[in-house]
């Protein structure tokens, strides 16, 4: 089966989400990538290490802004030229727009929020959570090209040590595709790793008691070299930015260590972090659901436990 994988890049590096999807595609068949925008040629070759045999690139000025329609034109052209069996995307704001636009343009089937892809005989089958992520259902397509949008963080990149041929291609744009103009682009300033890339996440919930108490999570995350996450209740209350939300309506993460501070562990949050390597829960309620699936549980007042834990981590690392 032939796959075409949409790869986003930022600050000279290919995004982890797309590389995870590319690795999965390469394990199922022949995988090609497509990289669009400034520095596309510079970063495209890196996709070979994750299973791409060919990477198609275009640095046309139309791709300078993160707008979906020019990218829909490019992918539609590539589908016509290469006839892939499936076009795959790692979920992001831009990728979701492009996937939807491509499905409409090609009148093709789109399955989204997938957590895995498998081959059953000659058929591609997507695994999609349902009923609050309590079950997995199989989803399929009635024709080609099959378009799939994979949940962010669901698939990890796997290096295969290969190399890719980088090929330029020309794109013809529809009149309506270049009518939109990006007036301004702003970006939240932050330090340290994002929750999608962090090996360690310290997450806070309503049990913290106040937005000011998030400083406890920030200090522990800093000591551990990790990032800070939050529950939906917390971000809805305005205690912490939406970009840090972990859960069904937030981001799916799989760090090596996940420290949950004052988080009850409702199913909506569990589905976003249950793939973590080691889960540590700190909660004063011994009946909190999170104690049913964490690896290490601490029943106690997080306002006493977390500062002491931070102090011990800093002492172990020799920090002051």
Buried (B, 14 or more C-beta within 10 A) or exposed (E): BBBBBBBBBEEEEBBBBBBBBBBBBBBBBBBBBBBBBBBBBBBBBBBBBBBBBBBBBBBBEBBEEBBBBBBBBBBBBBBEEBEBBBBBBBBBEBBBBBBBBBBEBBEBBBBBBBBBBEEEEEEBBBBBBEEEBEEBEEBEBEEBBBBBBBBBBBBEBBEBEBEBEBEEBEBEBEEEBBEEEEEEEEEEEEEBBEBBEBBBBBBBBBBBEEEEBBBBBBBBBBBBEBBBBBBBBBBEEEBBEEBBBBBBBBBBBBBEBBBBBBBBBBBBBBBBBBBBEEBBBBBBEEEBBBBEEBEEBBBBEBBEBBBEBBBEBBEEEEEE
